[in-house]
Amino acid sequence: MTPSTQRRWLVAGRPVGRPLVDADFELANGPVTAPSVGQVLVRTCYLSFDPAQKSWMENAASYMNPVEIGGVMPGGGVGVVAASAHPDFEPGDTVFGQLGWQEYATLDGGALYKAPPGVSMSAILSVLGSTGRTAYLALMKVGKPVAGDTLVISAAAGATGSLVGQIGKIAGCRVIGIAGGPEKCAWLTDELGFDAAIDYKNEKVRARLRELAPGGIDIFFDNVGGDLLNDALARLALRARVVICGGISRYNHDPRSPQMPEGPRNYFNVVFTGATIQGFLMPQYERDYPEADARLTEWLRAGLIQPRADLLEGFERAPQALMRLFEGRNVGKQLLKVAEG
Amino acid sequence: MTPSTQRRWLVAGRPVGRPLVDADFELANGPVTAPSVGQVLVRTCYLSFDPAQKSWMENAASYMNPVEIGGVMPGGGVGVVAASAHPDFEPGDTVFGQLGWQEYATLDGGALYKAPPGVSMSAILSVLGSTGRTAYLALMKVGKPVAGDTLVISAAAGATGSLVGQIGKIAGCRVIGIAGGPEKCAWLTDELGFDAAIDYKNEKVRARLRELAPGGIDIFFDNVGGDLLNDALARLALRARVVICGGISRYNHDPRSPQMPEGPRNYFNVVFTGATIQGFLMPQYERDYPEADARLTEWLRAGLIQPRADLLEGFERAPQALMRLFEGRNVGKQLLKVAEG
């Protein structure tokens, strides 16, 4: 039976220009709210973590509703319908969406997606949902791969990067991943089928790019910013597309502080190559979500994409799961198991 | 009659990471070469100057043939056909193209364009030729103006910027120019019809942009780089287009020197706006040159575009004319009159 109270993680601080700390979150008890007409009550099973969540806490992302101090921490997740007052959902359905960090979420049915049959909950969050849509849409609609393109990805062993590389292979690209450490690099080449990997902690990125992409980079998919972006901009091919999807090297710093990585001096190479640097703004592609979901589901079932989750367990560890992203500790999608499915 | 010898300016130095100096050029006598079959001999009347010429001397622009030390300094100009071995040209025709810094150029007919009737030589170089094509094509094909867009231009009183603003007005944009000093700013608003101008030497650019473009910048047309680019990136509207056409703040510095302006830290705003930063690489738009030439000629004749040349006189002053660009001394297109038309 559904209990009448639940645990929630509330936003307690704004981590502007600094790393996240424990005190930015507060664990609190709250009521479980029965669904009104059109709403659905969801029991959270897994939560999903993304670096953008820190910017949400800062109210830096203009595309999101403002986050209030004392409000439930926003975040994606997958769960099971516990009660429904919406005609499209029934108790027992597996659903995903922006559940927030709470054991029970009461949401409008229109904000939830039904899970495709035969896909595990952790695969839903690592391959579908916002991670999969980001990887698919940012690569396909902004990067615009053409078979034969050389695609270079930073934070390639992260949730988004590892998917982008696999989708790039399906699209016929030569895929080079940049990641930190030999284990992550080996995973990319040996298990995910990347053509090459560069260990930025132990190799000179620019020299390795020169070796591995002698004809230049057609698509650079950036999740990092800072030196890696600058190094890639030095090696652009004619008409290259640079997709700015994330900038994890920036998220812990105040824009005006000396610790904030410098802007990319090599941006000017776009003039010599006619290249494009474009930001990926998810809500612009909302009408393409069904396309992304359908193709990713198909590729997942066909074994062309391997989901990989980095799993913590226990609702009380949600802040810790988010902080792992900024320490570069996750391989694949960082998830938290909250309850059995 | 055509003489048998002529004066030429040769490239004598590579100004990499430093300003131009007199010793980078050498004035020399050379032969006048009679045209072979398919060639045309042109008597140079006006030369045209562009900051990109410095990068040509550095062999930094991959789209150009390498420039040799001891070779004739490349540059655009307009002149009169003195002798022709090409069926499309006759002595007396006014033509323009890459004549080089020489009193007489012997060129393939295919590299020359006939001047449209009724357009003065100085208007050809300030509104047609590479300046006009750059302004028209970079704005139209990269900036993609939509009537009602707010268009902001750096180095707006320069040859390219002042044309871009006038074309932007024709396209229905609200046009804001950034220029150095009250005189240049007054010229933009009072004579060229810009909606507003910002004097970056005496005003705070970011605060003024906030006042003048409260809904954000739809198109930023950049000829400068450095702080101006960074300030504009802070104020992008949703789906903004940033056209990187030039970077005059960068041209005198070594990429690795501390004097080189920092890269734009605010590049990351493209993620919050879905904006695009794209370089304008002229040769990519070669098939569109006739479109640019035709429309600019029409607008010039209709009085919708005002040519403005900043004229020096005397072949021996060519290096000085080029250096004026880097001192921000020119208003409108820097030209040099070499001989009567």
Interface residues (C-beta under 8 A of the other chain):
Chain A: A60 A61 S62 Y63 G225 N230 L238 R239 I244 C245 G246 G247 R250 P255 M260 P261 E262 G263 P264 R265 N266 Y267 F268 N269 V270 V271 F272 T273 G274 A275 T276 I277 Q278 G279 F280 L281 Q284
Chain B: A60 A61 S62 Y63 G225 N230 L238 R239 I244 C245 G246 G247 R250 P255 M260 P261 E262 G263 P264 R265 N266 Y267 F268 N269 V270 V271 F272 T273 G274 A275 T276 I277 Q278 G279 F280 L281 Q284
